[in-house]
Amino acid sequence: MSRLYLLDTNILIRYVRRDELAQNLEQQYGLPVTEMIPLISAVSVAEVRSFARRREWGEPRMTQLRFLLTMFRRVEIQSAGIEDAYVTLDVYSHSVGVTMGKNDLWIAATALVSGATLLTTDQDFDHLAGTFLDRRWIDPLTNHHGTS
């Protein structure tokens, strides 16, 4: 049975770049054409669009980004339960001495509510892994995959 995945913003950027990590994800996880269409947070959509504009991506790369975003199921932050999950994760994070970025909190809340495994190349979610999230960390330097 296929797993449901939520892609962090950094994964989307790697897909647009079509780099080795993206190719490895396709082989390892069957992305983006798994039985269960991977999820992306509306927050990640805004983040990746902002990233692209700041980097002044040209039209070919922007076309690729727009196409890529159609391949995943977008989850709005207004979806049922996400706001409550955000509060829970923010309070927990502060209780263990971690201050998370607000966008990462929304993404983590989306993973928690959807039950999806979060795929990410950063370690901002480490303190939530295993307790609140099923998180797969992909080392951006070695492409090594770690679990929560």
C-alpha positions as CSV (number, residue, x, y, z in Angstrom):
1,M,0.0,0.0,0.0
2,S,1.2,3.5,-0.9
3,R,1.9,6.1,1.7
4,L,0.6,9.6,1.7
5,Y,3.4,12.2,1.5
6,L,3.4,15.9,2.2
7,L,6.2,17.7,0.5
8,D,8.1,20.5,2.2
9,T,8.9,23.7,0.2
10,N,12.5,22.7,-0.2
11,I,11.4,19.5,-1.9
12,L,9.3,21.4,-4.4
13,I,12.3,23.7,-5.2
14,R,14.5,20.6,-5.8
15,Y,11.8,19.2,-8.2
16,V,11.8,22.4,-10.2
17,R,15.6,22.2,-10.4
18,R,15.4,18.5,-11.5
19,D,18.5,17.8,-9.5
20,E,19.9,14.5,-8.3
21,L,17.9,14.7,-5.0
22,A,14.6,15.0,-7.0
23,Q,15.5,12.1,-9.2
24,N,16.4,10.1,-6.0
25,L,13.0,10.9,-4.5
26,E,11.2,9.7,-7.6
27,Q,13.0,6.4,-7.4
28,Q,12.7,6.0,-3.6
29,Y,9.1,7.2,-3.1
30,G,7.6,6.9,-6.6
31,L,6.9,10.7,-6.6
32,P,5.0,12.4,-8.0
33,V,2.9,9.5,-9.4
34,T,2.2,7.3,-6.4
35,E,-1.2,5.8,-5.8
36,M,-2.0,8.5,-3.3
37,I,-1.3,11.9,-4.8
38,P,1.2,13.7,-2.6
39,L,0.1,16.8,-0.7
40,I,1.5,20.3,-0.6
41,S,0.5,23.0,1.8
42,A,-0.8,26.3,0.4
43,V,2.0,27.8,2.5
44,S,4.6,25.9,0.5
45,V,2.9,27.1,-2.7
46,A,3.3,30.7,-1.6
47,E,6.9,30.1,-0.3
48,V,8.1,28.5,-3.6
49,R,6.4,31.3,-5.7
50,S,8.1,33.9,-3.5
51,F,11.4,32.1,-3.8
52,A,11.1,32.0,-7.6
53,R,10.3,35.7,-7.9
54,R,13.2,36.7,-5.6
55,R,15.5,34.6,-7.7
56,E,14.0,36.0,-10.9
57,W,13.3,32.7,-12.5
58,G,12.7,32.9,-16.2
59,E,9.6,31.8,-18.0
60,P,10.8,28.3,-18.7
61,R,11.4,27.5,-15.1
62,M,8.2,29.3,-14.0
63,T,6.2,27.2,-16.5
64,Q,7.8,24.1,-15.0
65,L,6.8,25.3,-11.5
66,R,3.2,25.9,-12.5
67,F,3.0,22.5,-14.1
68,L,4.6,20.9,-11.1
69,L,2.1,22.5,-8.7
70,T,-0.7,20.9,-10.6
71,M,0.6,17.4,-9.9
72,F,0.1,17.6,-6.2
73,R,-3.0,18.0,-4.0
74,R,-3.0,21.4,-2.3
75,V,-4.2,21.6,1.3
76,E,-5.4,25.0,2.5
77,I,-4.5,26.1,6.0
78,Q,-8.3,26.7,6.6
79,S,-8.9,23.0,6.3
80,A,-10.5,21.3,9.3
81,G,-8.2,20.8,12.3
82,I,-5.1,22.6,10.9
83,E,-5.5,25.7,13.0
84,D,-5.8,23.6,16.2
85,A,-2.8,21.5,15.2
86,Y,-0.8,24.7,14.6
87,V,-1.6,25.9,18.2
88,T,-0.7,22.5,19.6
89,L,2.6,22.3,17.8
90,D,3.5,25.9,18.6
91,V,2.8,25.4,22.3
92,Y,4.7,22.1,22.4
93,S,7.7,23.6,20.5
94,H,8.0,26.5,22.9
95,S,7.7,24.1,25.9
96,V,10.8,22.3,24.6
97,G,12.7,25.5,23.8
98,V,12.3,25.5,20.1
99,T,11.0,28.5,18.1
100,M,9.7,27.3,14.8
101,G,9.2,29.5,11.8
102,K,5.5,30.2,11.2
103,N,5.4,28.7,7.8
104,D,7.0,25.5,9.1
105,L,4.3,25.4,11.8
106,W,1.6,25.5,9.2
107,I,3.3,22.8,7.1
108,A,3.8,20.6,10.2
109,A,0.2,21.1,11.2
110,T,-0.9,20.1,7.7
111,A,1.2,16.9,8.0
112,L,-0.2,16.2,11.5
113,V,-3.9,16.6,10.4
114,S,-3.6,14.8,7.1
115,G,-1.6,11.9,8.6
116,A,0.9,12.3,5.8
117,T,4.6,11.6,6.0
118,L,6.5,14.8,5.7
119,L,9.4,14.8,3.3
120,T,12.0,17.6,3.9
121,T,15.6,18.5,3.5
122,D,15.8,20.6,6.6
123,Q,15.9,19.7,10.3
124,D,13.3,22.3,11.5
125,F,10.9,19.5,12.3
126,D,13.2,17.2,14.2
127,H,11.7,17.9,17.6
128,L,8.2,16.9,16.3
129,A,9.3,13.7,14.6
130,G,8.1,10.6,16.2
131,T,5.9,12.4,18.7
132,F,3.6,14.4,16.3
133,L,4.9,13.6,12.8
134,D,6.1,10.9,10.6
135,R,9.0,12.8,9.0
136,R,11.5,11.6,6.5
137,W,14.6,13.8,6.4
138,I,16.6,13.7,3.2
139,D,20.2,15.0,3.6
140,P,20.6,17.6,0.9
141,L,24.3,16.8,0.6
142,T,24.3,13.0,0.4
143,N,20.6,12.2,-0.5
144,H,20.6,9.9,2.5
145,H,17.1,9.3,3.8
146,G,16.4,9.2,7.6
147,T,13.2,8.5,9.4
148,S,11.5,10.0,12.4
